[in-house]
Amino acid sequence: MVTWKKLEELWKNGNHELREKLIIWDAVIRTKLMYGIESLQLNQDLRDRLDTFQLKGIRQILNIPI
């Protein structure tokens, strides 16, 4: 969440194309998540929370109201 919030200004007001923002999301946020949880065994509740987190980020990049 901290990294996502640091990049929030980029998602909302950045002069980057949508494709570039999605590449940045994938390279920074998703990579950081995957590295942090690679050794965890996730139950269904945690998987659902990760899905929700990812969808919130994508909606923010696409400017879809949450």
N, C-alpha and C positions, 0 to 999 in steps of 0.2 A: 504494500500500500504506500509506503514512504516513497519509493521510486516512482510509482504511478502519479502521486501527488506532485512530485517535483517536475514531472513532464506534463502536468495538466495544462499549463499555459501553452505548450506546443500543440496539444490536442485541440484546444479551443481557438487559439488565435495565430497559430503558426502559418507561415506563408508556404507551407509544403503541400504538395499534391496529396490526395487521399492515399494513393499507392505508397508514397514515401512514409506517411504516418503509419500505415499498416506494417511496413517493413521495419520501422523503428520499434513498434509494439512487439513484433515477433522477436527482433534481435535483443531487445533490452528486457522487457517485462516477462515474456514467456520463457526466455532462456533463464532468467533469474529464478523464476518459479520452479522450473524443471530441475535446475541444479540444487535448489534448496530442498526439494522433496524426493530426490532420486532414491534415497534409501528408506523411505517411509512406506509402510503398508497402509493404504488408504481404505477406510470403510466408505460406505455409500454416502453418509452424511458429509464427509470431507470432500468427496468427489463432487457432490452437488454444490458445495460452497465454492470450490474451484471453478466450476462451470459458471456460477453466478458472477464471480469476480471477473472472469474472462468476458462474459457477455456485457457487463457494465462498462468495461474498458472499450470494447468494440463499439457499443452504443455511443459512448462519449466521443470517440474519434469520428463517428458518422453523424454526429449532432442529432441523434434521436433522443427525445426526452425520456428520462428514466422514470 
